[in-house]
Amino acid sequence: MNRYGPFNWILLLLSSLVLLFIVAPLTGLFLHTGAKELFETAGDKTVQDSILLTVWISFAATLFFSIAAVPFAWLLARKKFPLKSVVQGIIDLPVVLPHTAAGIALLGFISRDGLLGKAASLINSRGGIALAMAFVSLPFLINSAKDGFSAIPERLEKAALNLGASKSRVFFTISLPLAWRSIITGFVMMFARGMSEFGAVVIIAYHPMIAPVLIYDRFSSFGLKYARPAAVLFIIVALVVFTVLRLMSEKRRSVDPKDENADS
Amino acid sequence: MLILNKISKKLGDFQLTDINMEIPEGTYYVLLGRSGSGKTQLLELIAGLNVPDKGEIWLDGEDITNKGLQRRGIGLVFQDYAIFPNMTVFGNIAYALHARRTDKKVVSERVEKVSGELSISHLLGRSIQHLSGGELQRVALARTLITSPRLLLLDEPMASIDASLKDDIKRLLRQLNSKGLTIIHVTHDYREAVSLANMVGVIHNGRIIQEGIPDQVFRKPVNKFVARYSGIRNFFRVEFREENGVWSAVSKNKVVIGLSGSFYPDEGLLIIRSDDIKISPMRPDSGSENCFRGTVIDILPSEFGMEITIDAGETYYVDISSDTFRKYPVTVSSEVWITFSPDACVALDSKM
């Protein structure tokens, strides 16, 4: 029975351990939260507002930034330019930075003395939260969209140009629809990442309180027991939103063409 | 008239060098070359997908070297057709008209018309996923023809369709050309050149090494490469005929050559590759093979051994290896027998 040799057993064991490591704390969290507490917290206006705020600010930030980020991703996928690898590195920077450091950097940028702060005060505002969320989550959208654009055979765009379409028309009728799935995936990832951001946001805006800050606030002020139901609630909302968006993009996939039919 | 004047273009390790071409309107030009010879790159330069480093491209008296590819009026059909997978067949064919903001009614009229001409009207509502190679090719052709291009560029149009469809598509291309459309057709298959072209160019390592009418290029190749590559110095205009189910070809000099297979056209071209012909000093036991007696006219060393020219009613060019030549040396004006199998004869319907 080669299939069940020792190597496979070890693989199975290691994989189970990793999976358990992710699932166990979450399960514990759910098991330790009583239904009564959960319902009470769900009825709490502060918690409701905070979760709603988190979801819509993250969504708005993702939508707003995608207007510029998606064409930028196309540029990265298609064009060669000097220092491209440096640009690519800059895009990935927010992923490796400690998020509190990102928050501090942003704070300098938007504070009254900073570049943006002179125009409008963003500290402790929804706009500031949106910027902090976008700062740390943009790489997910850009990279996913870029992969999507790279996967389109360039010939399709050239064929469209050859048929007399303008560059912008080619972008909107060929590149964008064919990369749609990757763009949506990137969108969902940026949205989800933005929603769960704590470090950068807490430095820019403690108030209005987004859900991760609220959970932290309850924990530091009242302890674990009070933080838990809010955490569970937020996780449930995040999971529902995430699943719905995933399903929507899956549905798109089924109508989306597989790939190019040709033999290249 | 398309004129390429001293076109050069460096593409990575590869280079197109000093390409000159003059293609009068209405020409069916076949550009023959192996993969990696630069034939597709040349097409892309003409279409405007790339810009040459040096030289000029003129079309109908206009310098289009730096003109955007959207405005050249040159249709390019890619080897893999590059059909847009996110649109239906109708969407693909109508794409160019939509880009020109054509009136909706006119769009559907013109799509109907061109798809009718290419016999794909029944496919219009379909998505492209389940179309066959031949159908995809027709969609690609329709999509390009609807723009009424001044020049049609075809990249290996026969490469990925079934053999049974090749005759159909050849007929279609001839028809388009006979209506006055200038066509440049890139291929690695000399048979397409023989059966379609009225002008042939051979490209090798990024240079055009020979150009002219097919007869000239194939009968008088400028160098061994062209001879070897085209591989068809033995080709005869013949009439095909059938007797008791057995087909044969009769050349202008009344040489009768036995064929295998059936259903040949009335007349056409018969091709025998030079390395498919064997030479022997005495009459061999030939069985069902074609066997003729002839006289050696010329012996030339070639890249692959020796090339022997033999007059046996028709003039045959025969390639033999150096080893064979050492074992059976032949001399000029000596008498030899040539044999070749009926299977080695390739018949082409060359009616234009």
Interface residues (C-beta under 8 A of the other chain):
Chain A: P153 R155 L156 K158 A159 A160 L161 N162 L163 G164 A165 S166 R169 T173 I174 P177 L178 D256 P257 K258 D259 E260 N261 A262 D263 S264
Chain B: A47 G48 L49 L69 Q70 R71 I74 G75 L76 F78 D80 Y81 A82 I83 F84 P85 N86 Y95 A96 A99 R100 S127 I128 Q129 L131 L136 R143 T144 T147 S160
